[in-house]
């Protein structure tokens, strides 16, 4: 019988890391798999290591071929799959798979029928494990049957190795990796996000992505300043942009605009920012391939960019290499940027003063860059009332006096127009300047402090409590600007689990952080857990139902894993 899962592992001169990779596959809790090891012409001990695994474990197959690169090795694996395997996965041979990864993803796919499952990614090196920044959004809880059209962040989930694909989906769209280039994943995975009927997200780590240290031959993702790297990355992202353009679909058009934005702020930006470190060949090649990409991007996409990045791309468009280098060097040195204008703010870059005719003034408008920061510092209950305290300032707009800013706290009930505005007094708090990251740049937010006490009685409607979610936001007027955003908490001092407060015997108010934003939830409590204890090999959970239950109704306790999306039901004895 064919294995349900086929895992393709291209191998090329990774003897130092290969045993850890193959071991991680051998010990998967999901055992119904085959591992196709594609030796892409290794010249070190990699082939011998792989041969050992093939000899001792019938699930491991070794295929040797002449060196042709990662894309060709993966395609060789695809052509060698067991005919009836149901699922397909890829693993790079210097990385590892957590033991329960494939079981979680296939269990999710069995439940939902989605085209593929994608999981959270963590980086590893010789000393530590940490969250992959580009995959952080995948760590925020499992999601079943979503799609890139509804969850646009999936546009940035572009690697193949944190996924399990349904084989018939892969074959239906005849997906193949480009060969002889770097960055093979993007031209395959981003279109797959669009072509999928639906996608499951597993927020548990399903892939350990190694960042190699101190090697003469770094991994592909660590290569910069190489003409081929810039050329291949530009080619990869351009193919995806053109894919969306060819769909002739409003959803695809919208995704193309979003994708182009991620390319200009991510994929190609990393090559743009290292131009001073490259040689003349690299700089010339970057200008060529970057402008080829920009040829098919709506110029309005540049308006969405932060001002400094917009300036750099406009200089690229003008092939003004000397000015680009001067601008980036000044940026690295922390060149102070002055603001001009009263209502409309414009950036004044000293490095561009001698090139005033190069860029129209409108491209230097910086208003959208000046964001409101509103970190929450304290949350507590005092005599049944909620006390909040924090800081609020607008980037680069000084608060040097008590009357230099107006602050309002806004409470808005979700799904309604009901809201409350609470004026806040300005409090002298120099810690705000220190914590802002602007100290030493000539900015002061010493009067950014605020605090307030909220009586929960404000949330009643008449004499009745009503269930609902309230968003807590900040509105600030300063320096001729008005800015609004949620009150938030993150970083080392984040308030992850604030306490709740009973409002009466049935209702409580629960402050909570959702994606770092403060919410106040008023809820009726129909079930209350009173205690739990070990009972042999089991856990005995005791509680009370506070609502009427129909005679003979079957009651179950549902235990859910937020990361994998799995749920278990346990019968309840009344």
Secondary structure in CASP SS format (residue, H / E / C, confidence):
PFRMAT SS
TARGET T0000
AUTHOR 0000-0000-0000
METHOD secondary structure of the structure
MODEL  1
X C 1.00
X C 1.00
X C 1.00
X C 1.00
X E 1.00
X E 1.00
X E 1.00
X E 1.00
X E 1.00
X E 1.00
X E 1.00
X C 1.00
X C 1.00
X C 1.00
X H 1.00
X H 1.00
X H 1.00
X H 1.00
X H 1.00
X H 1.00
X H 1.00
X H 1.00
X H 1.00
X H 1.00
X H 1.00
X H 1.00
X C 1.00
X C 1.00
X C 1.00
X C 1.00
X C 1.00
X C 1.00
X E 1.00
X E 1.00
X E 1.00
X E 1.00
X E 1.00
X E 1.00
X E 1.00
X E 1.00
X C 1.00
X C 1.00
X C 1.00
X C 1.00
X C 1.00
X H 1.00
X H 1.00
X H 1.00
X H 1.00
X H 1.00
X H 1.00
X H 1.00
X H 1.00
X H 1.00
X H 1.00
X H 1.00
X C 1.00
X C 1.00
X C 1.00
X E 1.00
X E 1.00
X E 1.00
X E 1.00
X E 1.00
X E 1.00
X C 1.00
X C 1.00
X C 1.00
X C 1.00
X H 1.00
X H 1.00
X H 1.00
X H 1.00
X H 1.00
X H 1.00
X H 1.00
X H 1.00
X H 1.00
X H 1.00
X C 1.00
X C 1.00
X C 1.00
X C 1.00
X C 1.00
X C 1.00
X C 1.00
X E 1.00
X E 1.00
X E 1.00
X E 1.00
X C 1.00
X C 1.00
X C 1.00
X C 1.00
X C 1.00
X E 1.00
X C 1.00
X C 1.00
X C 1.00
X C 1.00
X H 1.00
X H 1.00
X H 1.00
X H 1.00
X H 1.00
X H 1.00
X H 1.00
X H 1.00
X H 1.00
X H 1.00
X H 1.00
X H 1.00
X C 1.00
X C 1.00
X C 1.00
X E 1.00
X E 1.00
X E 1.00
X E 1.00
X E 1.00
X E 1.00
X E 1.00
X E 1.00
X E 1.00
X C 1.00
X C 1.00
X C 1.00
X C 1.00
X E 1.00
X E 1.00
X E 1.00
X C 1.00
X H 1.00
X H 1.00
X H 1.00
X H 1.00
X H 1.00
X H 1.00
X H 1.00
X C 1.00
X C 1.00
X C 1.00
X E 1.00
X E 1.00
X E 1.00
X E 1.00
X C 1.00
X C 1.00
X C 1.00
X C 1.00
X C 1.00
X H 1.00
X H 1.00
X H 1.00
X H 1.00
X H 1.00
X C 1.00
X C 1.00
X C 1.00
X C 1.00
X C 1.00
X C 1.00
X E 1.00
X E 1.00
X E 1.00
X E 1.00
X H 1.00
X H 1.00
X H 1.00
X H 1.00
X H 1.00
X H 1.00
X C 1.00
X C 1.00
X C 1.00
X C 1.00
X C 1.00
X C 1.00
X C 1.00
X C 1.00
X C 1.00
X C 1.00
X C 1.00
X C 1.00
X C 1.00
X H 1.00
X H 1.00
X H 1.00
X H 1.00
X H 1.00
X H 1.00
X H 1.00
X H 1.00
X H 1.00
X H 1.00
X C 1.00
X C 1.00
X C 1.00
X E 1.00
X E 1.00
X E 1.00
X E 1.00
X E 1.00
X E 1.00
X E 1.00
X E 1.00
X E 1.00
X E 1.00
X E 1.00
X E 1.00
X C 1.00
X C 1.00
X C 1.00
X C 1.00
X C 1.00
X C 1.00
X C 1.00
X C 1.00
X C 1.00
X H 1.00
X H 1.00
X H 1.00
X C 1.00
X C 1.00
X C 1.00
X C 1.00
X H 1.00
X H 1.00
X H 1.00
X H 1.00
X H 1.00
X H 1.00
X H 1.00
X H 1.00
X H 1.00
X H 1.00
X H 1.00
X H 1.00
X H 1.00
X H 1.00
X H 1.00
X H 1.00
X H 1.00
X H 1.00
X H 1.00
X H 1.00
X C 1.00
X C 1.00
X C 1.00
X H 1.00
X H 1.00
X H 1.00
X H 1.00
X H 1.00
X H 1.00
X H 1.00
X H 1.00
X H 1.00
X H 1.00
X H 1.00
X H 1.00
X H 1.00
X H 1.00
X H 1.00
X H 1.00
X H 1.00
X H 1.00
X C 1.00
X H 1.00
X H 1.00
X H 1.00
X H 1.00
X C 1.00
X C 1.00
X H 1.00
X H 1.00
X H 1.00
X C 1.00
X C 1.00
X H 1.00
X H 1.00
X H 1.00
X H 1.00
X H 1.00
X H 1.00
X H 1.00
X H 1.00
X H 1.00
X H 1.00
X H 1.00
X H 1.00
X H 1.00
X H 1.00
X H 1.00
X C 1.00
X C 1.00
X C 1.00
X C 1.00
X H 1.00
X H 1.00
X H 1.00
X H 1.00
X H 1.00
X H 1.00
X C 1.00
X C 1.00
X H 1.00
X H 1.00
X H 1.00
X H 1.00
X H 1.00
X H 1.00
X H 1.00
X H 1.00
X H 1.00
X H 1.00
X H 1.00
X C 1.00
X C 1.00
X C 1.00
X H 1.00
X H 1.00
X H 1.00
X H 1.00
X H 1.00
X H 1.00
X H 1.00
X H 1.00
X H 1.00
X H 1.00
X H 1.00
X H 1.00
X C 1.00
X C 1.00
X C 1.00
X C 1.00
X E 1.00
X E 1.00
X E 1.00
X E 1.00
X C 1.00
X C 1.00
X C 1.00
X C 1.00
X C 1.00
X E 1.00
X E 1.00
X E 1.00
X E 1.00
X H 1.00
X H 1.00
X H 1.00
X H 1.00
X H 1.00
X H 1.00
X C 1.00
X C 1.00
X C 1.00
X C 1.00
X C 1.00
X H 1.00
X H 1.00
X H 1.00
X H 1.00
X E 1.00
X C 1.00
X H 1.00
X H 1.00
X H 1.00
X C 1.00
X C 1.00
X E 1.00
X E 1.00
X C 1.00
X E 1.00
X E 1.00
X E 1.00
X E 1.00
X E 1.00
X E 1.00
X E 1.00
X E 1.00
X C 1.00
X C 1.00
X E 1.00
X E 1.00
X E 1.00
X E 1.00
X E 1.00
X E 1.00
X E 1.00
X C 1.00
X E 1.00
X E 1.00
X C 1.00
X C 1.00
X C 1.00
X C 1.00
X C 1.00
X C 1.00
X C 1.00
X C 1.00
X C 1.00
X C 1.00
X C 1.00
X E 1.00
X E 1.00
X E 1.00
X E 1.00
X E 1.00
X E 1.00
X E 1.00
X E 1.00
X C 1.00
X C 1.00
X C 1.00
X C 1.00
X C 1.00
X E 1.00
X E 1.00
X E 1.00
X E 1.00
X E 1.00
X E 1.00
X C 1.00
X C 1.00
X E 1.00
X C 1.00
X C 1.00
X C 1.00
X H 1.00
X H 1.00
X H 1.00
X H 1.00
X H 1.00
X H 1.00
X C 1.00
X C 1.00
X C 1.00
X C 1.00
X C 1.00
X C 1.00
X C 1.00
X C 1.00
X C 1.00
X C 1.00
X C 1.00
X C 1.00
X E 1.00
X E 1.00
X E 1.00
X E 1.00
X E 1.00
X E 1.00
X E 1.00
X H 1.00
X H 1.00
X H 1.00
X H 1.00
X C 1.00
X E 1.00
X C 1.00
X C 1.00
X E 1.00
X C 1.00
X C 1.00
X C 1.00
X E 1.00
X E 1.00
X E 1.00
X E 1.00
X E 1.00
X E 1.00
X E 1.00
X E 1.00
X E 1.00
X E 1.00
X E 1.00
X C 1.00
X C 1.00
X E 1.00
X E 1.00
X E 1.00
X E 1.00
X E 1.00
X E 1.00
X C 1.00
X E 1.00
X C 1.00
X C 1.00
X H 1.00
X H 1.00
X H 1.00
X C 1.00
X C 1.00
X C 1.00
X C 1.00
X C 1.00
X C 1.00
X E 1.00
X E 1.00
X E 1.00
X C 1.00
X C 1.00
X C 1.00
X C 1.00
X E 1.00
X E 1.00
X E 1.00
X E 1.00
X E 1.00
X E 1.00
X E 1.00
X E 1.00
X C 1.00
X C 1.00
X E 1.00
X E 1.00
X E 1.00
X E 1.00
X E 1.00
X E 1.00
X E 1.00
X E 1.00
X C 1.00
X C 1.00
X E 1.00
X E 1.00
X E 1.00
X E 1.00
X E 1.00
X E 1.00
X E 1.00
X E 1.00
X E 1.00
X C 1.00
X C 1.00
X E 1.00
X E 1.00
X E 1.00
X E 1.00
X E 1.00
X E 1.00
X E 1.00
X E 1.00
X C 1.00
X C 1.00
X C 1.00
X C 1.00
X C 1.00
X C 1.00
X C 1.00
X C 1.00
X C 1.00
X C 1.00
X E 1.00
X E 1.00
X E 1.00
X E 1.00
X E 1.00
X C 1.00
X C 1.00
X C 1.00
X C 1.00
X C 1.00
X C 1.00
X E 1.00
X E 1.00
X E 1.00
X E 1.00
X E 1.00
X C 1.00
X C 1.00
X C 1.00
END
